[in-house]
């Protein structure tokens, strides 16, 4: 087999490997966002006063993210006054950005670049291209998808803990070596979380 015939085969294999890894990263990102939404539904259930199945049905019927968070804020205030306003307002701002990024990951098109004689680069030559107008030259790369997944994972964890706190506040005291959750829930959210955040302990 000649050297010229080996080259294309190697590149084809490299492109397929990169495409598979890109698809896995994209799938993980979508799943992590779905986990985040399921935990938002837990918060809705905790503050709505409705039985869990009814609460989830109502939550799912509010498809506009801004309307959903506004409704939840009103319900939260009815249940707890302004106690959690700083936390929930900052959560809403973060989720707005997360939702916009999620739309790219879900709706944009996976494409591969071909640069003539230059060697295939899996970091830059496979990406998501803006949809439906793929000619505007906007791209979203694998490392950005992975960064999104980390962020969605953090917010999935923090929304889950907040739902638990609303139902069982006695469980939010946490590890005495770390800041307790019940203190975190009355402050604005910082991302990335500081080193003394209890979320960091969960990752060890």
Buried (B, 14 or more C-beta within 10 A) or exposed (E): EEEEEEEEEEEEEBBEEBBEEBEEBBEBBBEBBEBBBBBBBBBBBBBBEBEEEEBBEBBEEBEEBEEBBEBBBEBBBEBBEEEBBBBBBBBBEBBEEBBEBBEBBEEBEEEBEEEEEEEBEBEEBBBBBBBEEBEEEBBBBBEBBBEBBEBBBBBBBBBBBBBBBBEEEEEBEBEEEBBEBBEBBEEBBEBEBEEEBBBBEEEE
